[in-house]
Amino acid sequence: MNKYNLYRINKEREEELVEKLEAVGLEIISTTKIDDFIFQLFFSKEPDEVDIWWVETYRDFLPNIEPPKNKIYFGTLIISNPEKCYAVSLGKSHFYLRQYCDSDFGLDLAERIIDPDNLKIKNSKFYKSKKSKSIVSYHDGSEIAYDSGESMHYLKGKVLDTTAWGKSASFGSSVQFNLELEPAELVGLITRIEQELTRESNFKLPRVDKVRDENKKNELDQKLVSTILATQDDSDVSIEEFTVSGVNFIFSDADNYSFYMKGFGREKVQIDSLNIESLLDFVRETGVNLRESINEIQVFVHREYGRDFSQPLKFYLDFIDDEDRYCLIDGEWHKFNQSYLDYLKREVDTLEIIYDANFDINDEVDEDDFNTAREENNGYIKYDKVLTSLDNKYRVEKMDLYKDNSLYFVKKGKPQKLSYVIDQAITTVKILQNRASKIEIEEDEVFIENICLWMIIDRKEKIERLSEINSLILHMKLVDWKKTVIDAGYQPKVMLNYIVSDEQ
């Protein structure tokens, strides 16, 4: 069984890739023609000797020993014809191949050949969520499931046709196969892949599309800089804990780092850890204008295994534009695609709206008045000002109203301003989950069955489906809330009322 980590290289960038491979010490050691493809093997015949970072730290414990160095061999097999180019990563060459590859290749193929009911591992990025990235492993027989705001970056799972693709495969910007196949037979594999990519996909993954417009990228760069410069203890910009290179996970705490300015000949400034605080220190100490130089700051990576290398600062930044659905991935701006939006709409519309016109209010009625009226006239128990201790640890405003084993979370306002009540409900659900669904109501312990959002919105036209509310963030939070409630064993309910004028 042979392992092949296969990249689909953008044909117009093949020459650039060859130049890059030669620049990092690879040379062609063989050229073979098979059918209409040329196979070229690039190999590091004499790789650099690499410093081992921990040797200097423990120098006192290594007396009379010449500092040892590592030699790491690597290579690339390029397979090309006049129309197509593929590359097999050997060793660390995935660091270079991913700069020249078709980054959609892996997931495009996954949508056609992976078994959606037999997922093993997935890696995702999240938009407008407390989660930034996740790596999740599954038991055998698990189907692909998505959270709101989730963009898929990597999948590993069983495939539909094991004869053609092996028992399982990994899909990122590259695809890794395990096959009873000799390298000379890769032409057949590439031919099958190209045929498969012309077919309709079996399902659609929520993911991101690359931003091509230069003006938009510049605008997003300035938003990124503004957020970095405004950073306090709780920042909307952070350093990626890990990235995916092809199908390889690279964790940021595995190396040592320095900052420097590209093309300015400045010395590298070594840092204790790769984080925003270190970046701001670098900017202050060197007098760098971050707005003008965000794309010139480089991170120099001191590696224990393999040659040191540099990446643009933005490659390591994790940032999402709050006002839209743009995000940084591997230093490039992306936007969540239509599959993601369609998923949100489907999920939001599974939530039934409960509407009773008797509970509509005018704008002068505030939330406290509304809750008081429900207690006095409709049999609810008002809890909106009661801060309660749970397990001697949490003090929370648990809910606004209680009735018949149901908790109600009330919020009045425009749809775009309702996120707070959803966050409040999610927090309470997680606390309740730890307490086996029990809560104390007027000194009696009761079990909770339903979690209800009661939203009173400022909107002229009534709606039949929640997706009619034009707020992407609200949709994402509703889907998060729904999943949290169901996973905790409760029933989610949505009550909707309107702010009406006296003339209505």
C-alpha positions as CSV (number, residue, x, y, z in Angstrom):
1,M,0.0,0.0,0.0
2,N,1.5,3.3,-1.1
3,K,0.6,6.8,0.2
4,Y,0.3,9.6,-2.3
5,N,-0.3,13.3,-1.2
6,L,-1.4,14.7,-4.5
7,Y,-1.7,18.4,-5.4
8,R,-3.5,19.8,-8.5
9,I,-1.2,22.6,-9.6
10,N,-2.5,25.6,-11.5
11,K,-1.0,25.0,-14.9
12,E,-0.2,28.6,-15.5
13,R,2.0,28.6,-12.4
14,E,3.9,25.4,-13.2
15,E,7.1,27.3,-14.2
16,E,6.9,29.4,-11.0
17,L,6.7,26.2,-9.0
18,V,9.7,24.7,-10.7
19,E,11.7,27.9,-10.0
20,K,10.6,27.8,-6.3
21,L,11.7,24.2,-5.9
22,E,15.1,24.9,-7.4
23,A,15.5,28.0,-5.2
24,V,14.9,25.9,-2.0
25,G,17.6,23.4,-3.0
26,L,15.8,20.8,-5.1
27,E,17.1,19.6,-8.4
28,I,15.8,17.3,-11.1
29,I,17.3,13.9,-10.8
30,S,15.1,12.0,-13.3
31,T,12.7,12.7,-16.2
32,T,10.4,10.0,-17.5
33,K,7.6,10.1,-20.2
34,I,4.6,7.9,-19.4
35,D,1.7,8.1,-21.9
36,D,1.3,11.9,-22.6
37,F,2.7,12.9,-19.2
38,I,6.2,13.9,-18.2
39,F,7.3,12.7,-14.7
40,Q,10.0,14.9,-13.1
41,L,11.5,14.0,-9.7
42,F,12.9,16.9,-7.8
43,F,15.1,15.9,-4.8
44,S,17.3,17.5,-2.2
45,K,20.6,15.7,-2.9
46,E,22.4,17.9,-0.3
47,P,19.9,19.4,2.2
48,D,21.0,22.2,4.5
49,E,22.2,21.3,7.9
50,V,19.6,22.8,10.2
51,D,20.2,24.2,13.7
52,I,18.3,22.4,16.5
53,W,16.7,25.1,18.7
54,W,17.0,23.3,22.0
55,V,20.7,22.6,21.7
56,E,21.6,26.2,22.7
57,T,19.1,26.2,25.6
58,Y,20.7,23.0,27.1
59,R,24.3,23.8,26.1
60,D,25.5,23.5,29.6
61,F,24.3,19.9,29.7
62,L,26.2,19.1,26.4
63,P,29.9,19.6,27.3
64,N,32.6,18.9,24.8
65,I,30.1,18.1,22.0
66,E,30.1,19.9,18.7
67,P,26.5,21.3,18.3
68,P,24.6,18.7,16.3
69,K,22.5,19.6,13.3
70,N,19.6,17.9,11.4
71,K,19.5,17.0,7.8
72,I,16.0,16.6,6.3
73,Y,15.6,15.2,2.8
74,F,12.5,16.1,0.8
75,G,11.3,16.1,-2.8
76,T,8.5,16.5,-5.3
77,L,7.3,14.4,-8.2
78,I,5.8,16.7,-10.9
79,I,3.5,15.0,-13.4
80,S,2.4,17.3,-16.3
81,N,1.2,17.4,-19.8
82,P,0.3,20.5,-22.0
83,E,-3.1,20.8,-20.2
84,K,-2.7,19.6,-16.6
85,C,-0.1,19.5,-13.8
86,Y,-0.1,17.5,-10.6
87,A,2.5,17.2,-7.9
88,V,3.2,14.5,-5.3
89,S,4.6,15.9,-2.0
90,L,7.5,14.0,-0.5
91,G,8.5,15.2,2.9
92,K,8.1,18.9,3.7
93,S,7.6,20.0,0.1
94,H,3.9,20.6,0.9
95,F,5.0,24.0,2.4
96,Y,5.9,25.1,-1.2
97,L,3.3,23.2,-3.2
98,R,0.3,24.8,-1.5
99,Q,1.4,28.3,-2.8
100,Y,0.9,27.1,-6.4
101,C,-2.0,24.7,-6.2
102,D,-5.7,24.7,-6.9
103,S,-6.8,25.2,-3.3
104,D,-10.4,24.0,-4.1
105,F,-9.2,20.7,-5.5
106,G,-9.4,18.6,-2.4
107,L,-12.9,19.6,-1.3
108,D,-14.2,19.6,-4.9
109,L,-13.2,16.0,-5.2
110,A,-14.5,15.2,-1.7
111,E,-18.0,16.4,-2.8
112,R,-17.9,13.7,-5.4
113,I,-16.2,10.6,-4.0
114,I,-16.3,10.7,-0.2
115,D,-19.0,8.7,1.6
116,P,-21.0,11.5,3.5
117,D,-22.2,8.8,6.0
118,N,-18.7,7.6,7.0
119,L,-16.7,10.6,8.2
120,K,-13.6,10.1,10.3
121,I,-12.1,13.6,10.8
122,K,-13.0,17.1,9.9
123,N,-11.3,20.5,10.3
124,S,-13.4,23.7,10.1
125,K,-13.2,27.4,10.5
126,F,-16.1,29.2,12.2
127,Y,-17.5,32.6,11.4
128,K,-19.0,34.7,14.2
129,S,-18.5,32.0,16.8
130,K,-16.6,31.6,20.1
131,K,-14.9,28.8,18.2
132,S,-12.2,29.8,15.7
133,K,-11.1,26.5,14.3
134,S,-11.8,22.9,15.3
135,I,-10.5,19.4,14.6
136,V,-13.1,16.8,15.3
137,S,-12.8,13.0,15.0
138,Y,-15.8,10.7,14.6
139,H,-16.8,7.1,15.3
140,D,-17.2,4.9,12.3
141,G,-20.5,5.4,10.5
142,S,-20.8,9.1,11.3
143,E,-22.4,11.4,8.8
144,I,-21.1,14.8,7.9
145,A,-22.9,17.5,10.0
146,Y,-22.3,21.2,10.1
147,D,-22.6,23.9,12.7
148,S,-23.7,27.5,11.8
149,G,-20.9,29.6,10.5
150,E,-18.8,26.6,9.7
151,S,-16.5,26.5,6.7
152,M,-15.0,23.1,5.9
153,H,-11.3,23.0,5.3
154,Y,-10.3,19.3,5.7
155,L,-12.1,16.0,5.6
156,K,-11.0,12.4,6.1
157,G,-13.4,9.6,5.5
158,K,-14.3,6.5,3.7
159,V,-15.0,6.8,-0.1
160,L,-17.9,5.5,-2.1
161,D,-15.8,3.5,-4.6
162,T,-13.1,1.7,-2.7
163,T,-11.8,0.0,-5.9
164,A,-11.0,3.3,-7.5
165,W,-9.9,5.3,-4.5
166,G,-8.9,2.9,-1.7
167,K,-10.7,2.5,1.5
168,S,-10.4,6.1,2.7
169,A,-8.8,9.4,1.7
170,S,-8.0,12.8,3.2
171,F,-9.1,16.0,1.5
172,G,-7.7,19.5,2.0
173,S,-6.0,21.7,-0.6
174,S,-4.5,18.3,-1.6
175,V,-5.8,14.8,-1.5
176,Q,-4.0,11.9,0.2
177,F,-4.7,8.4,-1.1
178,N,-3.6,5.0,0.2
179,L,-3.5,2.7,-2.9
180,E,-2.0,-0.5,-4.2
181,L,-0.5,1.6,-7.0
182,E,3.0,2.2,-8.3
183,P,4.2,5.7,-9.0
184,A,4.2,4.9,-12.8
185,E,0.5,4.2,-12.6
186,L,-0.4,7.6,-11.3
187,V,-1.5,8.6,-14.8
188,G,-4.5,6.4,-14.4
189,L,-5.4,7.9,-11.1
190,I,-5.1,11.5,-12.5
191,T,-7.3,10.5,-15.4
192,R,-10.0,9.2,-13.1
193,I,-9.8,12.4,-11.0
194,E,-10.2,14.6,-14.0
195,Q,-13.2,12.6,-15.1
196,E,-14.7,12.8,-11.7
197,L,-14.3,16.6,-11.4
198,T,-16.5,17.0,-14.6
199,R,-19.5,15.3,-12.8
200,E,-22.1,16.9,-10.6
201,S,-21.2,16.8,-6.9
202,N,-23.2,14.5,-4.6
203,F,-23.5,17.2,-1.9
204,K,-22.3,20.7,-1.2
205,L,-19.9,21.6,1.6
206,P,-20.2,25.0,3.3
207,R,-16.9,26.6,2.5
208,V,-15.2,29.8,1.4
209,D,-14.3,31.4,-1.9
210,K,-11.2,33.4,-2.5
211,V,-11.5,37.2,-2.8
212,R,-10.1,38.4,-6.2
213,D,-10.9,42.1,-6.2
214,E,-7.8,44.1,-5.2
215,N,-9.8,47.1,-3.9
216,K,-11.8,44.8,-1.6
217,K,-8.6,43.1,-0.4
218,N,-7.1,46.5,0.4
219,E,-10.3,47.6,2.3
220,L,-10.2,44.4,4.3
221,D,-6.5,44.9,5.1
222,Q,-7.3,48.3,6.6
223,K,-10.1,46.8,8.7
224,L,-7.6,44.2,9.9
225,V,-5.1,46.8,10.9
226,S,-7.7,49.0,12.7
227,T,-8.7,46.0,14.7
228,I,-5.1,45.1,15.6
229,L,-4.3,48.6,16.7
230,A,-7.5,48.8,18.8
231,T,-6.6,45.5,20.5
232,Q,-7.1,45.2,24.2
233,D,-7.1,42.0,26.3
234,D,-10.1,40.6,24.3
235,S,-9.2,40.9,20.7
236,D,-11.1,40.1,17.5
237,V,-7.7,39.3,15.9
238,S,-5.6,36.4,17.1
239,I,-2.8,34.1,16.0
240,E,-3.8,30.8,14.3
241,E,-3.1,27.9,16.7
242,F,-2.8,25.6,13.7
243,T,-3.0,25.7,9.9
244,V,-3.6,23.0,7.3
245,S,-0.9,22.5,4.7
246,G,-2.4,20.3,2.1
247,V,-3.5,17.5,4.4
248,N,-0.9,18.2,7.1
249,F,-1.7,20.0,10.4
250,I,0.9,22.5,11.4
251,F,0.7,23.8,15.0
252,S,2.1,27.2,15.7
253,D,3.6,26.4,19.1
254,A,5.9,23.8,17.5
255,D,8.5,26.4,16.3
256,N,10.3,29.5,17.3
257,Y,9.7,32.9,15.6
258,S,11.1,36.3,14.6
259,F,9.5,39.3,12.9
260,Y,11.2,41.3,10.1
261,M,10.4,43.6,7.3
262,K,10.4,42.1,3.8
263,G,12.8,43.8,1.4
264,F,14.1,46.4,3.9
265,G,17.2,44.6,5.1
266,R,16.3,44.9,8.7
267,E,17.5,42.5,11.3
268,K,15.1,39.8,12.6
269,V,13.5,40.5,16.0
270,Q,13.2,37.3,17.9
271,I,10.0,37.0,20.0
272,D,9.0,34.9,23.0
273,S,5.8,33.7,21.4
274,L,3.8,34.4,18.3
275,N,0.9,36.5,19.4
276,I,-0.7,40.0,18.9
277,E,1.1,41.5,21.9
278,S,4.5,40.5,20.4
279,L,3.4,42.0,17.1
280,L,2.4,45.3,18.7
281,D,5.7,45.4,20.6
282,F,7.5,44.9,17.3
283,V,5.5,47.7,15.7
284,R,6.2,50.1,18.5
285,E,9.9,49.3,18.9
286,T,10.7,49.6,15.1
287,G,8.4,52.5,14.3
288,V,6.7,50.4,11.5
289,N,3.6,52.0,10.0
290,L,1.2,49.0,10.2
291,R,-1.3,50.5,7.8
292,E,1.2,50.9,5.1
293,S,3.3,47.8,5.9
294,I,0.8,45.1,6.9
295,N,1.8,43.1,3.8
296,E,5.6,43.6,4.3
297,I,5.9,42.2,7.8
298,Q,7.2,38.6,7.7
299,V,7.4,35.9,10.2
300,F,10.7,34.0,10.2
301,V,10.1,30.4,11.4
302,H,13.0,28.7,13.2
303,R,12.3,25.0,12.7
304,E,13.7,22.0,14.6
305,Y,12.9,19.6,11.7
306,G,13.8,21.0,8.3
307,R,14.9,24.3,6.8
308,D,13.9,27.6,8.4
309,F,11.5,29.6,6.3
310,S,9.4,32.8,6.2
311,Q,5.7,33.5,5.8
312,P,3.8,36.8,5.6
313,L,2.4,37.9,8.9
314,K,-1.2,37.6,7.6
315,F,-0.6,33.9,7.1
316,Y,-0.8,33.5,10.9
317,L,-3.6,35.9,11.6
318,D,-7.1,34.7,12.4
319,F,-9.6,37.5,11.7
320,I,-13.3,37.7,10.5
321,D,-15.0,40.9,9.4
322,D,-17.9,41.4,11.7
323,E,-19.9,43.4,9.1
324,D,-19.9,40.8,6.4
325,R,-18.7,37.2,6.0
326,Y,-15.0,37.7,5.0
327,C,-12.2,36.0,6.7
328,L,-8.4,35.4,6.5
329,I,-7.3,31.9,5.6
330,D,-3.5,31.2,5.2
331,G,-3.0,34.9,4.7
332,E,-5.5,35.3,1.9
333,W,-9.0,36.9,2.1
334,H,-12.0,34.7,1.5
335,K,-15.7,34.9,1.7
336,F,-18.2,32.2,2.8
337,N,-20.0,30.8,-0.2
338,Q,-23.6,30.3,-1.2
339,S,-23.6,26.7,0.2
340,Y,-23.0,28.1,3.6
341,L,-25.8,30.7,3.2
342,D,-28.2,28.0,1.9
343,Y,-27.4,25.8,4.9
344,L,-28.2,28.6,7.3
345,K,-31.5,29.4,5.7
346,R,-32.6,25.7,5.8
347,E,-31.6,25.3,9.5
348,V,-33.3,28.6,10.6
349,D,-36.5,27.7,8.8
350,T,-36.8,24.5,10.7
351,L,-37.7,26.7,13.8
352,E,-41.4,27.2,13.9
353,I,-42.6,30.7,14.8
354,I,-45.3,30.9,17.5
355,Y,-47.2,34.2,17.1
356,D,-50.0,35.6,19.3
357,A,-51.2,39.1,18.3
358,N,-52.3,39.7,21.9
359,F,-48.7,40.1,22.9
360,D,-47.8,42.8,20.4
361,I,-46.7,46.0,22.1
362,N,-46.1,49.7,21.2
363,D,-42.7,51.2,21.4
364,E,-43.2,52.8,24.8
365,V,-43.5,49.4,26.5
366,D,-40.0,48.3,27.6
367,E,-39.0,44.7,28.4
368,D,-39.5,45.1,32.1
369,D,-43.1,46.3,31.6
370,F,-43.7,43.5,29.2
371,N,-42.4,40.8,31.6
372,T,-44.5,42.3,34.5
373,A,-47.6,42.2,32.3
374,R,-47.0,38.5,31.5
375,E,-46.7,37.8,35.2
376,E,-49.8,39.7,36.2
377,N,-52.0,38.6,33.4
378,N,-50.8,35.4,31.8
379,G,-49.5,33.1,34.6
380,Y,-45.8,33.5,34.0
381,I,-43.2,33.9,36.7
382,K,-41.0,36.9,36.2
383,Y,-37.2,36.3,36.8
384,D,-35.6,39.0,34.7
385,K,-33.9,40.8,37.7
386,V,-33.0,37.7,39.7
387,L,-29.3,36.8,39.7
388,T,-29.1,33.2,41.0
389,S,-26.1,31.2,42.1
390,L,-25.8,27.7,40.5
391,D,-23.4,25.2,42.1
392,N,-21.9,28.0,44.1
393,K,-20.0,29.0,41.0
394,Y,-22.2,30.7,38.4
395,R,-24.2,33.9,39.0
396,V,-26.4,34.4,36.0
397,E,-29.5,36.2,35.0
398,K,-31.0,32.8,34.2
399,M,-34.1,33.8,32.3
400,D,-36.8,36.4,31.9
401,L,-39.9,34.3,32.5
402,Y,-40.9,30.8,33.5
403,K,-44.1,28.9,32.9
404,D,-45.0,25.2,32.6
405,N,-41.4,23.7,32.5
406,S,-40.3,26.3,30.0
407,L,-37.7,29.1,30.3
408,Y,-38.4,32.3,28.3
409,F,-35.7,34.8,27.2
410,V,-37.2,38.1,26.2
411,K,-35.7,40.8,24.0
412,K,-37.2,43.8,22.2
413,G,-35.6,45.6,19.3
414,K,-34.5,45.5,15.7
415,P,-33.6,42.0,14.5
416,Q,-29.9,42.9,14.2
417,K,-29.8,43.7,17.9
418,L,-31.2,40.4,19.3
419,S,-27.9,38.5,19.6
420,Y,-27.6,39.2,23.3
421,V,-30.7,37.3,24.3
422,I,-29.5,34.3,22.3
423,D,-26.1,34.3,24.0
424,Q,-27.9,34.6,27.3
425,A,-30.1,31.5,26.5
426,I,-27.1,29.5,25.4
427,T,-25.2,30.3,28.6
428,T,-28.1,29.2,30.8
429,V,-28.6,26.0,28.8
430,K,-25.0,25.0,29.3
431,I,-25.3,25.6,33.0
432,L,-28.5,23.7,33.3
433,Q,-27.0,20.8,31.4
434,N,-24.4,20.5,34.1
435,R,-27.1,20.4,36.7
436,A,-29.1,17.6,35.0
437,S,-31.8,20.1,33.9
438,K,-32.9,21.1,37.4
439,I,-33.6,24.7,38.4
440,E,-35.2,26.3,41.5
441,I,-38.4,28.2,40.9
442,E,-39.9,29.9,44.0
443,E,-38.1,27.4,46.2
444,D,-39.4,24.4,44.2
445,E,-37.0,22.4,42.1
446,V,-38.4,21.8,38.6
447,F,-37.2,20.1,35.5
448,I,-36.9,22.1,32.3
449,E,-38.3,20.8,29.0
450,N,-38.4,23.8,26.7
451,I,-36.1,26.7,26.0
452,C,-38.0,29.6,24.3
453,L,-36.7,32.8,22.7
454,W,-39.3,35.5,22.9
455,M,-38.4,38.2,20.4
456,I,-40.3,41.4,20.0
457,I,-39.1,42.9,16.8
458,D,-39.4,46.4,15.2
459,R,-40.6,45.5,11.7
460,K,-43.4,46.8,9.5
461,E,-44.1,43.5,7.7
462,K,-44.9,40.3,9.5
463,I,-42.9,37.2,8.6
464,E,-43.7,33.5,8.2
465,R,-40.1,32.2,8.3
466,L,-37.2,33.4,10.3
467,S,-35.0,33.5,7.2
468,E,-37.0,36.5,6.1
469,I,-35.2,38.5,8.8
470,N,-32.3,40.0,6.9
471,S,-29.5,39.4,9.4
472,L,-26.7,36.9,8.7
473,I,-25.4,37.1,12.3
474,L,-28.9,36.5,13.8
475,H,-29.3,33.5,11.6
476,M,-26.0,32.0,12.7
477,K,-26.7,32.6,16.3
478,L,-30.2,31.0,16.0
479,V,-28.6,27.9,14.5
480,D,-26.0,27.8,17.3
481,W,-28.8,28.2,19.8
482,K,-31.0,25.5,18.2
483,K,-28.1,23.0,18.2
484,T,-27.1,23.8,21.8
485,V,-30.7,23.4,23.0
486,I,-31.3,20.1,21.2
487,D,-27.9,18.6,22.2
488,A,-28.7,19.4,25.8
489,G,-32.0,17.5,25.6
490,Y,-34.5,20.4,25.4
491,Q,-37.0,21.6,22.9
492,P,-36.2,24.9,21.2
493,K,-39.2,27.3,20.7
494,V,-39.4,30.7,19.1
495,M,-42.1,33.2,20.0
496,L,-42.3,36.3,17.9
497,N,-44.2,39.5,18.4
498,Y,-44.1,43.0,16.9
499,I,-43.7,46.6,18.0
500,V,-46.8,48.3,16.6
501,S,-47.9,51.9,16.4
502,D,-51.1,53.1,18.0
503,E,-52.7,53.6,14.6
504,Q,-52.4,49.9,13.7
